[in-house]
């Protein structure tokens, strides 16, 4: 989705609009597991939430290190 720059929209607002549109179009947003989790349509929701939290920890625990690596390369 492209937004037209008008006097009413600042450059930062255009950037945020495009970033939002790009993020919402990403395939991770439509991941079947996350959709089923959001809808509560998994057979064992308690297990699914525990499983998600267990695996998500691995990504979130190392996020500061990943972010520091990206910043150091900018």
N, CA, C and O atoms as a Maestro MAE file, in Angstrom:
{
 s_m_m2io_version
 :::
 2.0.0
}

f_m_ct {
 s_m_title
 :::
 protein
 m_atom[296] {
  # First column is atom index #
  i_m_mmod_type
  r_m_x_coord
  r_m_y_coord
  r_m_z_coord
  i_m_residue_number
  s_m_chain_name
  s_m_pdb_residue_name
  s_m_pdb_atom_name
  i_m_atomic_number
  :::
  1 25 0.844 -1.160 0.000 1 A "UNK " " N  " 7
  2 3 0.000 0.000 0.000 1 A "UNK " " CA " 6
  3 2 0.901 1.238 0.000 1 A "UNK " " C  " 6
  4 15 1.767 1.367 0.866 1 A "UNK " " O  " 8
  5 25 0.714 2.121 -0.931 2 A "UNK " " N  " 7
  6 3 1.487 3.355 -1.026 2 A "UNK " " CA " 6
  7 2 0.634 4.514 -0.564 2 A "UNK " " C  " 6
  8 15 -0.557 4.598 -0.862 2 A "UNK " " O  " 8
  9 25 1.272 5.400 0.167 3 A "UNK " " N  " 7
  10 3 0.601 6.608 0.632 3 A "UNK " " CA " 6
  11 2 1.159 7.790 -0.130 3 A "UNK " " C  " 6
  12 15 2.366 7.873 -0.357 3 A "UNK " " O  " 8
  13 25 0.300 8.695 -0.522 4 A "UNK " " N  " 7
  14 3 0.701 9.884 -1.258 4 A "UNK " " CA " 6
  15 2 1.068 10.958 -0.252 4 A "UNK " " C  " 6
  16 15 0.333 11.221 0.701 4 A "UNK " " O  " 8
  17 25 2.229 11.579 -0.485 5 A "UNK " " N  " 7
  18 3 2.660 12.654 0.408 5 A "UNK " " CA " 6
  19 2 1.842 13.899 0.096 5 A "UNK " " C  " 6
  20 15 1.840 14.408 -1.025 5 A "UNK " " O  " 8
  21 25 1.159 14.363 1.111 6 A "UNK " " N  " 7
  22 3 0.392 15.594 0.981 6 A "UNK " " CA " 6
  23 2 0.868 16.535 2.075 6 A "UNK " " C  " 6
  24 15 1.528 16.096 3.017 6 A "UNK " " O  " 8
  25 25 0.552 17.800 1.974 7 A "UNK " " N  " 7
  26 3 0.979 18.716 3.033 7 A "UNK " " CA " 6
  27 2 0.509 18.288 4.422 7 A "UNK " " C  " 6
  28 15 1.145 18.622 5.421 7 A "UNK " " O  " 8
  29 25 -0.591 17.557 4.490 8 A "UNK " " N  " 7
  30 3 -1.132 17.134 5.777 8 A "UNK " " CA " 6
  31 2 -0.329 15.984 6.391 8 A "UNK " " C  " 6
  32 15 -0.372 15.785 7.606 8 A "UNK " " O  " 8
  33 25 0.401 15.225 5.570 9 A "UNK " " N  " 7
  34 3 1.176 14.092 6.071 9 A "UNK " " CA " 6
  35 2 2.660 14.444 6.098 9 A "UNK " " C  " 6
  36 15 3.236 14.819 5.077 9 A "UNK " " O  " 8
  37 25 3.265 14.321 7.264 10 A "UNK " " N  " 7
  38 3 4.692 14.569 7.372 10 A "UNK " " CA " 6
  39 2 5.457 13.370 6.816 10 A "UNK " " C  " 6
  40 15 4.894 12.292 6.627 10 A "UNK " " O  " 8
  41 25 6.725 13.572 6.564 11 A "UNK " " N  " 7
  42 3 7.564 12.491 6.064 11 A "UNK " " CA " 6
  43 2 7.601 11.342 7.062 11 A "UNK " " C  " 6
  44 15 7.571 10.176 6.667 11 A "UNK " " O  " 8
  45 25 7.666 11.659 8.347 12 A "UNK " " N  " 7
  46 3 7.695 10.597 9.348 12 A "UNK " " CA " 6
  47 2 6.377 9.822 9.368 12 A "UNK " " C  " 6
  48 15 6.379 8.607 9.564 12 A "UNK " " O  " 8
  49 25 5.267 10.504 9.169 13 A "UNK " " N  " 7
  50 3 3.974 9.815 9.153 13 A "UNK " " CA " 6
  51 2 3.868 8.907 7.933 13 A "UNK " " C  " 6
  52 15 3.333 7.802 8.027 13 A "UNK " " O  " 8
  53 25 4.367 9.356 6.807 14 A "UNK " " N  " 7
  54 3 4.375 8.517 5.603 14 A "UNK " " CA " 6
  55 2 5.221 7.275 5.851 14 A "UNK " " C  " 6
  56 15 4.824 6.162 5.507 14 A "UNK " " O  " 8
  57 25 6.392 7.476 6.453 15 A "UNK " " N  " 7
  58 3 7.265 6.341 6.755 15 A "UNK " " CA " 6
  59 2 6.560 5.349 7.678 15 A "UNK " " C  " 6
  60 15 6.588 4.143 7.430 15 A "UNK " " O  " 8
  61 25 5.934 5.844 8.730 16 A "UNK " " N  " 7
  62 3 5.226 4.960 9.660 16 A "UNK " " CA " 6
  63 2 4.065 4.237 8.985 16 A "UNK " " C  " 6
  64 15 3.829 3.059 9.256 16 A "UNK " " O  " 8
  65 25 3.350 4.919 8.123 17 A "UNK " " N  " 7
  66 3 2.252 4.281 7.383 17 A "UNK " " CA " 6
  67 2 2.776 3.142 6.510 17 A "UNK " " C  " 6
  68 15 2.184 2.063 6.460 17 A "UNK " " O  " 8
  69 25 3.885 3.391 5.827 18 A "UNK " " N  " 7
  70 3 4.459 2.362 4.955 18 A "UNK " " CA " 6
  71 2 5.021 1.208 5.778 18 A "UNK " " C  " 6
  72 15 4.878 0.046 5.397 18 A "UNK " " O  " 8
  73 25 5.654 1.517 6.894 19 A "UNK " " N  " 7
  74 3 6.185 0.474 7.764 19 A "UNK " " CA " 6
  75 2 5.064 -0.398 8.324 19 A "UNK " " C  " 6
  76 15 5.189 -1.620 8.393 19 A "UNK " " O  " 8
  77 25 3.982 0.239 8.718 20 A "UNK " " N  " 7
  78 3 2.821 -0.494 9.226 20 A "UNK " " CA " 6
  79 2 2.239 -1.404 8.150 20 A "UNK " " C  " 6
  80 15 1.950 -2.572 8.410 20 A "UNK " " O  " 8
  81 25 2.070 -0.874 6.955 21 A "UNK " " N  " 7
  82 3 1.518 -1.670 5.852 21 A "UNK " " CA " 6
  83 2 2.427 -2.851 5.512 21 A "UNK " " C  " 6
  84 15 1.950 -3.961 5.276 21 A "UNK " " O  " 8
  85 25 3.720 -2.608 5.490 22 A "UNK " " N  " 7
  86 3 4.674 -3.678 5.196 22 A "UNK " " CA " 6
  87 2 4.631 -4.751 6.280 22 A "UNK " " C  " 6
  88 15 4.643 -5.945 5.980 22 A "UNK " " O  " 8
  89 25 4.580 -4.324 7.533 23 A "UNK " " N  " 7
  90 3 4.536 -5.274 8.651 23 A "UNK " " CA " 6
  91 2 3.282 -6.133 8.595 23 A "UNK " " C  " 6
  92 15 3.351 -7.348 8.783 23 A "UNK " " O  " 8
  93 25 2.143 -5.511 8.340 24 A "UNK " " N  " 7
  94 3 0.881 -6.254 8.305 24 A "UNK " " CA " 6
  95 2 0.771 -7.174 7.099 24 A "UNK " " C  " 6
  96 15 -0.034 -8.106 7.098 24 A "UNK " " O  " 8
  97 25 1.575 -6.920 6.073 25 A "UNK " " N  " 7
  98 3 1.557 -7.774 4.887 25 A "UNK " " CA " 6
  99 2 2.534 -8.944 5.006 25 A "UNK " " C  " 6
  100 15 2.551 -9.827 4.148 25 A "UNK " " O  " 8
  101 25 3.341 -8.955 6.058 26 A "UNK " " N  " 7
  102 3 4.345 -10.010 6.213 26 A "UNK " " CA " 6
  103 2 3.674 -11.358 6.463 26 A "UNK " " C  " 6
  104 15 2.625 -11.430 7.103 26 A "UNK " " O  " 8
  105 25 4.278 -12.408 5.961 27 A "UNK " " N  " 7
  106 3 3.681 -13.743 6.065 27 A "UNK " " CA " 6
  107 2 3.595 -14.235 7.504 27 A "UNK " " C  " 6
  108 15 2.764 -15.091 7.812 27 A "UNK " " O  " 8
  109 25 4.435 -13.712 8.387 28 A "UNK " " N  " 7
  110 3 4.372 -14.140 9.791 28 A "UNK " " CA " 6
  111 2 3.049 -13.761 10.436 28 A "UNK " " C  " 6
  112 15 2.591 -14.444 11.352 28 A "UNK " " O  " 8
  113 25 2.434 -12.689 9.976 29 A "UNK " " N  " 7
  114 3 1.143 -12.256 10.511 29 A "UNK " " CA " 6
  115 2 0.068 -13.299 10.214 29 A "UNK " " C  " 6
  116 15 -0.883 -13.455 10.980 29 A "UNK " " O  " 8
  117 25 0.222 -14.001 9.118 30 A "UNK " " N  " 7
  118 3 -0.773 -14.993 8.718 30 A "UNK " " CA " 6
  119 2 -0.322 -16.428 9.024 30 A "UNK " " C  " 6
  120 15 -0.829 -17.375 8.423 30 A "UNK " " O  " 8
  121 25 0.617 -16.588 9.944 31 A "UNK " " N  " 7
  122 3 1.105 -17.926 10.293 31 A "UNK " " CA " 6
  123 2 -0.053 -18.729 10.902 31 A "UNK " " C  " 6
  124 15 -0.716 -18.253 11.824 31 A "UNK " " O  " 8
  125 25 -0.298 -19.936 10.394 32 A "UNK " " N  " 7
  126 3 -1.447 -20.729 10.867 32 A "UNK " " CA " 6
  127 2 -1.440 -20.968 12.376 32 A "UNK " " C  " 6
  128 15 -2.493 -20.910 13.012 32 A "UNK " " O  " 8
  129 25 -0.277 -21.232 12.954 33 A "UNK " " N  " 7
  130 3 -0.210 -21.481 14.398 33 A "UNK " " CA " 6
  131 2 -0.639 -20.242 15.170 33 A "UNK " " C  " 6
  132 15 -1.421 -20.342 16.116 33 A "UNK " " O  " 8
  133 25 -0.134 -19.069 14.778 34 A "UNK " " N  " 7
  134 3 -0.491 -17.839 15.477 34 A "UNK " " CA " 6
  135 2 -1.962 -17.478 15.265 34 A "UNK " " C  " 6
  136 15 -2.609 -16.951 16.170 34 A "UNK " " O  " 8
  137 25 -2.482 -17.758 14.085 35 A "UNK " " N  " 7
  138 3 -3.905 -17.504 13.847 35 A "UNK " " CA " 6
  139 2 -4.769 -18.410 14.723 35 A "UNK " " C  " 6
  140 15 -5.736 -17.955 15.333 35 A "UNK " " O  " 8
  141 25 -4.416 -19.687 14.780 36 A "UNK " " N  " 7
  142 3 -5.173 -20.625 15.625 36 A "UNK " " CA " 6
  143 2 -5.062 -20.243 17.097 36 A "UNK " " C  " 6
  144 15 -6.033 -20.351 17.847 36 A "UNK " " O  " 8
  145 25 -3.888 -19.801 17.505 37 A "UNK " " N  " 7
  146 3 -3.688 -19.365 18.887 37 A "UNK " " CA " 6
  147 2 -4.563 -18.150 19.191 37 A "UNK " " C  " 6
  148 15 -5.202 -18.085 20.241 37 A "UNK " " O  " 8
  149 25 -4.588 -17.191 18.270 38 A "UNK " " N  " 7
  150 3 -5.400 -15.986 18.461 38 A "UNK " " CA " 6
  151 2 -6.890 -16.314 18.508 38 A "UNK " " C  " 6
  152 15 -7.643 -15.692 19.258 38 A "UNK " " O  " 8
  153 25 -7.312 -17.288 17.710 39 A "UNK " " N  " 7
  154 3 -8.724 -17.661 17.651 39 A "UNK " " CA " 6
  155 2 -9.112 -18.634 18.761 39 A "UNK " " C  " 6
  156 15 -10.295 -18.877 18.997 39 A "UNK " " O  " 8
  157 25 -8.110 -19.187 19.439 40 A "UNK " " N  " 7
  158 3 -8.394 -20.168 20.477 40 A "UNK " " CA " 6
  159 2 -8.896 -21.484 19.920 40 A "UNK " " C  " 6
  160 15 -9.616 -22.216 20.600 40 A "UNK " " O  " 8
  161 25 -8.522 -21.790 18.690 41 A "UNK " " N  " 7
  162 3 -9.058 -22.995 18.038 41 A "UNK " " CA " 6
  163 2 -8.107 -24.187 18.093 41 A "UNK " " C  " 6
  164 15 -8.273 -25.144 17.336 41 A "UNK " " O  " 8
  165 25 -7.127 -24.140 18.967 42 A "UNK " " N  " 7
  166 3 -6.228 -25.286 19.119 42 A "UNK " " CA " 6
  167 2 -6.856 -26.294 20.085 42 A "UNK " " C  " 6
  168 15 -7.602 -25.903 20.983 42 A "UNK " " O  " 8
  169 25 -6.563 -27.582 19.911 43 A "UNK " " N  " 7
  170 3 -7.200 -28.597 20.745 43 A "UNK " " CA " 6
  171 2 -6.883 -28.446 22.240 43 A "UNK " " C  " 6
  172 15 -7.743 -28.705 23.083 43 A "UNK " " O  " 8
  173 25 -5.658 -28.031 22.569 44 A "UNK " " N  " 7
  174 3 -5.254 -27.854 23.968 44 A "UNK " " CA " 6
  175 2 -4.622 -26.473 24.092 44 A "UNK " " C  " 6
  176 15 -3.410 -26.324 23.941 44 A "UNK " " O  " 8
  177 25 -5.435 -25.478 24.362 45 A "UNK " " N  " 7
  178 3 -4.975 -24.093 24.389 45 A "UNK " " CA " 6
  179 2 -3.931 -23.866 25.480 45 A "UNK " " C  " 6
  180 15 -2.976 -23.117 25.273 45 A "UNK " " O  " 8
  181 25 -4.100 -24.495 26.622 46 A "UNK " " N  " 7
  182 3 -3.125 -24.338 27.717 46 A "UNK " " CA " 6
  183 2 -1.748 -24.831 27.282 46 A "UNK " " C  " 6
  184 15 -0.744 -24.153 27.502 46 A "UNK " " O  " 8
  185 25 -1.701 -26.010 26.665 47 A "UNK " " N  " 7
  186 3 -0.426 -26.536 26.167 47 A "UNK " " CA " 6
  187 2 0.137 -25.622 25.080 47 A "UNK " " C  " 6
  188 15 1.336 -25.343 25.057 47 A "UNK " " O  " 8
  189 25 -0.722 -25.162 24.190 48 A "UNK " " N  " 7
  190 3 -0.267 -24.307 23.089 48 A "UNK " " CA " 6
  191 2 0.363 -23.018 23.613 48 A "UNK " " C  " 6
  192 15 1.394 -22.577 23.105 48 A "UNK " " O  " 8
  193 25 -0.256 -22.416 24.626 49 A "UNK " " N  " 7
  194 3 0.294 -21.194 25.204 49 A "UNK " " CA " 6
  195 2 1.634 -21.462 25.892 49 A "UNK " " C  " 6
  196 15 2.569 -20.671 25.763 49 A "UNK " " O  " 8
  197 25 1.725 -22.564 26.615 50 A "UNK " " N  " 7
  198 3 2.980 -22.923 27.272 50 A "UNK " " CA " 6
  199 2 4.064 -23.202 26.239 50 A "UNK " " C  " 6
  200 15 5.207 -22.776 26.405 50 A "UNK " " O  " 8
  201 25 3.713 -23.909 25.183 51 A "UNK " " N  " 7
  202 3 4.662 -24.222 24.116 51 A "UNK " " CA " 6
  203 2 5.141 -22.946 23.421 51 A "UNK " " C  " 6
  204 15 6.332 -22.783 23.153 51 A "UNK " " O  " 8
  205 25 4.207 -22.052 23.136 52 A "UNK " " N  " 7
  206 3 4.564 -20.786 22.494 52 A "UNK " " CA " 6
  207 2 5.508 -19.992 23.391 52 A "UNK " " C  " 6
  208 15 6.522 -19.480 22.917 52 A "UNK " " O  " 8
  209 25 5.189 -19.884 24.682 53 A "UNK " " N  " 7
  210 3 6.026 -19.135 25.619 53 A "UNK " " CA " 6
  211 2 7.416 -19.755 25.721 53 A "UNK " " C  " 6
  212 15 8.415 -19.038 25.766 53 A "UNK " " O  " 8
  213 25 7.480 -21.066 25.757 54 A "UNK " " N  " 7
  214 3 8.765 -21.757 25.845 54 A "UNK " " CA " 6
  215 2 9.643 -21.428 24.635 54 A "UNK " " C  " 6
  216 15 10.822 -21.111 24.794 54 A "UNK " " O  " 8
  217 25 9.083 -21.501 23.446 55 A "UNK " " N  " 7
  218 3 9.863 -21.245 22.234 55 A "UNK " " CA " 6
  219 2 10.116 -19.756 22.019 55 A "UNK " " C  " 6
  220 15 11.173 -19.376 21.516 55 A "UNK " " O  " 8
  221 25 9.174 -18.925 22.390 56 A "UNK " " N  " 7
  222 3 9.336 -17.480 22.210 56 A "UNK " " CA " 6
  223 2 10.472 -16.945 23.066 56 A "UNK " " C  " 6
  224 15 11.151 -15.994 22.679 56 A "UNK " " O  " 8
  225 25 10.681 -17.549 24.220 57 A "UNK " " N  " 7
  226 3 11.752 -17.105 25.108 57 A "UNK " " CA " 6
  227 2 13.102 -17.111 24.392 57 A "UNK " " C  " 6
  228 15 13.909 -16.201 24.580 57 A "UNK " " O  " 8
  229 25 13.342 -18.119 23.586 58 A "UNK " " N  " 7
  230 3 14.610 -18.206 22.856 58 A "UNK " " CA " 6
  231 2 14.842 -17.023 21.939 58 A "UNK " " C  " 6
  232 15 15.978 -16.581 21.774 58 A "UNK " " O  " 8
  233 25 13.788 -16.509 21.345 59 A "UNK " " N  " 7
  234 3 13.916 -15.347 20.472 59 A "UNK " " CA " 6
  235 2 14.067 -14.066 21.281 59 A "UNK " " C  " 6
  236 15 14.931 -13.237 20.996 59 A "UNK " " O  " 8
  237 25 13.221 -13.914 22.286 60 A "UNK " " N  " 7
  238 3 13.228 -12.653 23.035 60 A "UNK " " CA " 6
  239 2 14.440 -12.521 23.952 60 A "UNK " " C  " 6
  240 15 14.907 -11.405 24.183 60 A "UNK " " O  " 8
  241 25 14.958 -13.615 24.473 61 A "UNK " " N  " 7
  242 3 16.095 -13.547 25.380 61 A "UNK " " CA " 6
  243 2 17.342 -13.001 24.686 61 A "UNK " " C  " 6
  244 15 18.157 -12.321 25.310 61 A "UNK " " O  " 8
  245 25 17.486 -13.295 23.418 62 A "UNK " " N  " 7
  246 3 18.677 -12.860 22.683 62 A "UNK " " CA " 6
  247 2 18.456 -11.582 21.880 62 A "UNK " " C  " 6
  248 15 19.363 -11.123 21.185 62 A "UNK " " O  " 8
  249 25 17.273 -11.010 21.967 63 A "UNK " " N  " 7
  250 3 16.973 -9.814 21.183 63 A "UNK " " CA " 6
  251 2 17.944 -8.669 21.436 63 A "UNK " " C  " 6
  252 15 18.416 -8.060 20.476 63 A "UNK " " O  " 8
  253 25 18.268 -8.347 22.708 64 A "UNK " " N  " 7
  254 3 19.217 -7.236 22.922 64 A "UNK " " CA " 6
  255 2 20.563 -7.473 22.236 64 A "UNK " " C  " 6
  256 15 21.167 -6.536 21.714 64 A "UNK " " O  " 8
  257 25 21.027 -8.706 22.236 65 A "UNK " " N  " 7
  258 3 22.298 -9.015 21.568 65 A "UNK " " CA " 6
  259 2 22.178 -8.831 20.053 65 A "UNK " " C  " 6
  260 15 23.078 -8.282 19.417 65 A "UNK " " O  " 8
  261 25 21.067 -9.289 19.484 66 A "UNK " " N  " 7
  262 3 20.854 -9.108 18.047 66 A "UNK " " CA " 6
  263 2 20.779 -7.622 17.704 66 A "UNK " " C  " 6
  264 15 21.360 -7.175 16.715 66 A "UNK " " O  " 8
  265 25 20.064 -6.869 18.522 67 A "UNK " " N  " 7
  266 3 19.918 -5.441 18.289 67 A "UNK " " CA " 6
  267 2 21.263 -4.725 18.391 67 A "UNK " " C  " 6
  268 15 21.556 -3.842 17.584 67 A "UNK " " O  " 8
  269 25 22.068 -5.092 19.360 68 A "UNK " " N  " 7
  270 3 23.401 -4.494 19.514 68 A "UNK " " CA " 6
  271 2 24.267 -4.803 18.289 68 A "UNK " " C  " 6
  272 15 25.019 -3.942 17.832 68 A "UNK " " O  " 8
  273 25 24.169 -6.001 17.766 69 A "UNK " " N  " 7
  274 3 24.930 -6.361 16.564 69 A "UNK " " CA " 6
  275 2 24.508 -5.533 15.367 69 A "UNK " " C  " 6
  276 15 25.349 -5.088 14.585 69 A "UNK " " O  " 8
  277 25 23.205 -5.323 15.221 70 A "UNK " " N  " 7
  278 3 22.706 -4.514 14.108 70 A "UNK " " CA " 6
  279 2 23.167 -3.062 14.263 70 A "UNK " " C  " 6
  280 15 23.611 -2.444 13.296 70 A "UNK " " O  " 8
  281 25 23.061 -2.527 15.466 71 A "UNK " " N  " 7
  282 3 23.476 -1.142 15.714 71 A "UNK " " CA " 6
  283 2 24.957 -0.967 15.427 71 A "UNK " " C  " 6
  284 15 25.355 0.054 14.866 71 A "UNK " " O  " 8
  285 25 25.771 -1.925 15.792 72 A "UNK " " N  " 7
  286 3 27.214 -1.792 15.581 72 A "UNK " " CA " 6
  287 2 27.579 -1.803 14.099 72 A "UNK " " C  " 6
  288 15 28.661 -1.357 13.718 72 A "UNK " " O  " 8
  289 25 26.679 -2.311 13.273 73 A "UNK " " N  " 7
  290 3 26.959 -2.365 11.822 73 A "UNK " " CA " 6
  291 2 26.379 -1.175 11.066 73 A "UNK " " C  " 6
  292 15 26.577 -1.052 9.857 73 A "UNK " " O  " 8
  293 25 25.680 -0.315 11.756 74 A "UNK " " N  " 7
  294 3 25.086 0.859 11.092 74 A "UNK " " CA " 6
  295 2 26.105 1.957 10.910 74 A "UNK " " C  " 6
  296 15 25.783 3.016 10.371 74 A "UNK " " O  " 8
  :::
 }
 m_bond[295] {
  # First column is bond index #
  i_m_from
  i_m_to
  i_m_order
  :::
  1 1 2 1
  2 2 3 1
  3 3 4 2
  4 3 5 1
  5 5 6 1
  6 6 7 1
  7 7 8 2
  8 7 9 1
  9 9 10 1
  10 10 11 1
  11 11 12 2
  12 11 13 1
  13 13 14 1
  14 14 15 1
  15 15 16 2
  16 15 17 1
  17 17 18 1
  18 18 19 1
  19 19 20 2
  20 19 21 1
  21 21 22 1
  22 22 23 1
  23 23 24 2
  24 23 25 1
  25 25 26 1
  26 26 27 1
  27 27 28 2
  28 27 29 1
  29 29 30 1
  30 30 31 1
  31 31 32 2
  32 31 33 1
  33 33 34 1
  34 34 35 1
  35 35 36 2
  36 35 37 1
  37 37 38 1
  38 38 39 1
  39 39 40 2
  40 39 41 1
  41 41 42 1
  42 42 43 1
  43 43 44 2
  44 43 45 1
  45 45 46 1
  46 46 47 1
  47 47 48 2
  48 47 49 1
  49 49 50 1
  50 50 51 1
  51 51 52 2
  52 51 53 1
  53 53 54 1
  54 54 55 1
  55 55 56 2
  56 55 57 1
  57 57 58 1
  58 58 59 1
  59 59 60 2
  60 59 61 1
  61 61 62 1
  62 62 63 1
  63 63 64 2
  64 63 65 1
  65 65 66 1
  66 66 67 1
  67 67 68 2
  68 67 69 1
  69 69 70 1
  70 70 71 1
  71 71 72 2
  72 71 73 1
  73 73 74 1
  74 74 75 1
  75 75 76 2
  76 75 77 1
  77 77 78 1
  78 78 79 1
  79 79 80 2
  80 79 81 1
  81 81 82 1
  82 82 83 1
  83 83 84 2
  84 83 85 1
  85 85 86 1
  86 86 87 1
  87 87 88 2
  88 87 89 1
  89 89 90 1
  90 90 91 1
  91 91 92 2
  92 91 93 1
  93 93 94 1
  94 94 95 1
  95 95 96 2
  96 95 97 1
  97 97 98 1
  98 98 99 1
  99 99 100 2
  100 99 101 1
  101 101 102 1
  102 102 103 1
  103 103 104 2
  104 103 105 1
  105 105 106 1
  106 106 107 1
  107 107 108 2
  108 107 109 1
  109 109 110 1
  110 110 111 1
  111 111 112 2
  112 111 113 1
  113 113 114 1
  114 114 115 1
  115 115 116 2
  116 115 117 1
  117 117 118 1
  118 118 119 1
  119 119 120 2
  120 119 121 1
  121 121 122 1
  122 122 123 1
  123 123 124 2
  124 123 125 1
  125 125 126 1
  126 126 127 1
  127 127 128 2
  128 127 129 1
  129 129 130 1
  130 130 131 1
  131 131 132 2
  132 131 133 1
  133 133 134 1
  134 134 135 1
  135 135 136 2
  136 135 137 1
  137 137 138 1
  138 138 139 1
  139 139 140 2
  140 139 141 1
  141 141 142 1
  142 142 143 1
  143 143 144 2
  144 143 145 1
  145 145 146 1
  146 146 147 1
  147 147 148 2
  148 147 149 1
  149 149 150 1
  150 150 151 1
  151 151 152 2
  152 151 153 1
  153 153 154 1
  154 154 155 1
  155 155 156 2
  156 155 157 1
  157 157 158 1
  158 158 159 1
  159 159 160 2
  160 159 161 1
  161 161 162 1
  162 162 163 1
  163 163 164 2
  164 163 165 1
  165 165 166 1
  166 166 167 1
  167 167 168 2
  168 167 169 1
  169 169 170 1
  170 170 171 1
  171 171 172 2
  172 171 173 1
  173 173 174 1
  174 174 175 1
  175 175 176 2
  176 175 177 1
  177 177 178 1
  178 178 179 1
  179 179 180 2
  180 179 181 1
  181 181 182 1
  182 182 183 1
  183 183 184 2
  184 183 185 1
  185 185 186 1
  186 186 187 1
  187 187 188 2
  188 187 189 1
  189 189 190 1
  190 190 191 1
  191 191 192 2
  192 191 193 1
  193 193 194 1
  194 194 195 1
  195 195 196 2
  196 195 197 1
  197 197 198 1
  198 198 199 1
  199 199 200 2
  200 199 201 1
  201 201 202 1
  202 202 203 1
  203 203 204 2
  204 203 205 1
  205 205 206 1
  206 206 207 1
  207 207 208 2
  208 207 209 1
  209 209 210 1
  210 210 211 1
  211 211 212 2
  212 211 213 1
  213 213 214 1
  214 214 215 1
  215 215 216 2
  216 215 217 1
  217 217 218 1
  218 218 219 1
  219 219 220 2
  220 219 221 1
  221 221 222 1
  222 222 223 1
  223 223 224 2
  224 223 225 1
  225 225 226 1
  226 226 227 1
  227 227 228 2
  228 227 229 1
  229 229 230 1
  230 230 231 1
  231 231 232 2
  232 231 233 1
  233 233 234 1
  234 234 235 1
  235 235 236 2
  236 235 237 1
  237 237 238 1
  238 238 239 1
  239 239 240 2
  240 239 241 1
  241 241 242 1
  242 242 243 1
  243 243 244 2
  244 243 245 1
  245 245 246 1
  246 246 247 1
  247 247 248 2
  248 247 249 1
  249 249 250 1
  250 250 251 1
  251 251 252 2
  252 251 253 1
  253 253 254 1
  254 254 255 1
  255 255 256 2
  256 255 257 1
  257 257 258 1
  258 258 259 1
  259 259 260 2
  260 259 261 1
  261 261 262 1
  262 262 263 1
  263 263 264 2
  264 263 265 1
  265 265 266 1
  266 266 267 1
  267 267 268 2
  268 267 269 1
  269 269 270 1
  270 270 271 1
  271 271 272 2
  272 271 273 1
  273 273 274 1
  274 274 275 1
  275 275 276 2
  276 275 277 1
  277 277 278 1
  278 278 279 1
  279 279 280 2
  280 279 281 1
  281 281 282 1
  282 282 283 1
  283 283 284 2
  284 283 285 1
  285 285 286 1
  286 286 287 1
  287 287 288 2
  288 287 289 1
  289 289 290 1
  290 290 291 1
  291 291 292 2
  292 291 293 1
  293 293 294 1
  294 294 295 1
  295 295 296 2
  :::
 }
}
